[in-house]
Each structure stands twice: as C-alpha cells, then as structure tokens.
Amino acid sequence: MTDEALVLGLDVGGTSTRVLAVTPHGVRRGAGRASGGNPTGLGPERAAAALAEAVDQALTGLNPADVRHVVLGLAGGGDLPSGVDMPGGEAFSRVWNSVGVTCPVDYEPDALIAFAAGTDAPEGSLVLSGTGAVAIAVKDRAMAERSDGNGWLLGDRGSGFWLGRRMVLAAIAALDGDGPETVLTGLVIESLRLRQPRPGTASATGAAGSTPVPTPPPNPPTLPTLPTSPTLPAPPTPPPTARELVAAVMAEPPTALARLAPLLSTACADGDPVAEAIADRAAEHLIATLSTVRGPDTATPMVLAGSVLTNPTPVAERVRRTLRERWPAAEVVPALDGAAAAAWLALARIGPVPTPEVRERLFSIPTAS
C-alpha cells in the first residue's frame, strides 16, 4: 500500500455510529460520528442515513478512491455472508456507492470488534455485558464460537437489561409485600420519575432553606399582633403503587430497562442484600456464558466489554475475581475503542499484522466526541 492508502473502521451500534479513516501507519486522517446505525432496531433507511452522515464526516477532504478496505462492526454481523444479505444491506450498499467507496466491506459481529479492541492476540475469548450479553471464542481473528447474545426476550443473562429487570421486579415485590424491603425500591421510583414532589417543598425548590425570603421594607409600620392559627403539616405524599411502577416500565421500550443498571452500584454501596444478590447472580450468569466457549485450562487472553464490565461496577468486580480464580494464567483486559479496533482489523486483512507502535497510535485518541 502507498502512504495515501486508507482503511475505514466502523463501530455501528444502536445509539451511535463511529467511523475512523486511517493510513497503514495508523495515522488518523478522519473521524465521524452520528446517531445509531443498527438496521435491526432502527430500520434500514434510518440506519443508512446515520452511516452516510458518519462516513461523510470521516472522508471530508479525503479521496474515497484511496480507501482500500472497510471493516464494519455490527450486532449480528458475523451471522451474515455479505452486507447485501443483512437487514438493511441494500440501503448500506447505496451508502457506499453514494460516497464513492468501492473497496471490499467486511461486516463483522460487534463482539469480534470488541475482542480486537482489547488485545492483538489472534486467539482468546470475550465476555460482554452492556444492554445485551454475549461471550465468544476467537481463533485466527475470527469468531469461532458464541454463547448467549440471544436478545432481551430469550437470553442476555447478566446484561444491563437483565439487571434493570431484576431491580424492577425487586421493587415491585417490596411494594406488594411479596419481597424484602430494599434500597432499590426508592432508586427505581426516582429513576422512573414516579415520585412528584409537592410545589414549595424542599425537594421541589432545592435544598431546605434555599427558597428566597423577601426583604422587608425599611422602617415598616408597627401593626398590632393578631392571634394566628397553628400551621398544619402538609399530608405526606403516598409512595407509588406497584401497579404504577408496572405502568411506567411498560410505557417504554423493553431494552430501556438497561438504563437502570447503574442503580445497582448505589444500592450495593449501601450494603443492600437484595442488590448484592442480584450482582452475585449476574456474575454467575456471565461466567457460565463464558465457560461455554472457554476451556478450564485455557491461557489465552480474556477481554471484558460493555459498560457493565468495563466500568467499576459490583458485577465487574465479581466477574474479575472469578476470572482470576478460574484462569489464573490468563490476561484479563478491557475493550477500548471499537472503531479503532475495526480499523486495526482492516489493516490486518490487507497487509501484515500492524506493529505494536501502529496499534498504540490507533488507540491513542478517542474516535469522535
């Protein structure tokens, strides 16, 4: 390849589409970001529009004819033989034609991209917990086996959605009197905005005592003191019922429950036993999923991906501890930038495996803010 040659790496998810244009030396020549571009959840036309916007940004000032290879990470991408055969594939193909990119485009599963975002090893395994959950085994930089990743209705055990659902169920049980009291009840209620403070109370106006007090006029006239009636306290606001909580959850898409996952950290920090039990069970599910694709004596690297496992959460702490116990000889690393990983894979497929210096250069700067 010449110094003018480029590859594109894309990380296409349900909430964002990120693109990198890089040279064979790992120098970033362009970056783009747009809204979600997954055609399965968003529809082909909406996904294609986001893809076109992000690619246009990344190729601004560059010649599309210089792009030699494209790797696009997409949920379910590895199950598809080509881009045209995937949901929304024809719409994606029109995007490449419209921007002038005529080179091969590889559609890969987002889990494989996440693995490459954690290590340059050709073999290993990954466990991911974000909105969904999946584990894969990687051989020769391709996905060899997969466990779970079956979606919120049929799987994704230990995922952010799974955590959100379990916390809501615990809150409903507490409100109905069918389960133990838990800190999660109040956290879930507040997160779903079911508790409406009365106007004029401290919770509605800010901290207690923060309501402005009018300044009296100078030298006010002296008035006779009149007897006053005692001020009765306002009646307490009744807590939402379990039925109201159910209605609030059902008013949103099912996967929106994943946004409740961070509440588990708050509840566990308070020592809440219900939250601790949920974290324990989530970690057990994720370890079981990983064990399906990873042998007990395997020493290849393990990559952790997804917000539940790459942030300091109770679930991540438990998973890491178990990984160290079961696979003490294996390296455990977090996944980094998915778009940079896709670009790294694209370079590896049209030439020699990029050097460690090239990889470090690729991952040195965030894709796009």
ABEGO torsion letter per residue (X at the ends): XBAABBBBBBBBBAABBBBBBBBAAGBBABBBBBBBABAAAAEAAAAAAAAAAAAAAAABGBBAAABABBBBBBBGAAABABAAABBGAAAAAAAAAAAGBABBBBBBBAAAAAAAAABABABEBBBBBBABBBBBBBBGGBBABBBEGAEAAABGBGBAAAAAAAAAAAAAAAAAGABBBBAAAAAAAAAAGABBBBBGBAAAAEBBGABBBBBBBBGBBBBBBBBBBBBBBBBBBBBBBAAAAAAAAAABBAAAAAAAAAAAAAAAAAGBAAAAAAAAAAAAAAAAAAAAABBAABABBBBBBEAAAABBBAAAAAAAAAAAAABAABBBBBBBBAAAAAAAAAAAAABBBBBAAAAAAAAABBABX
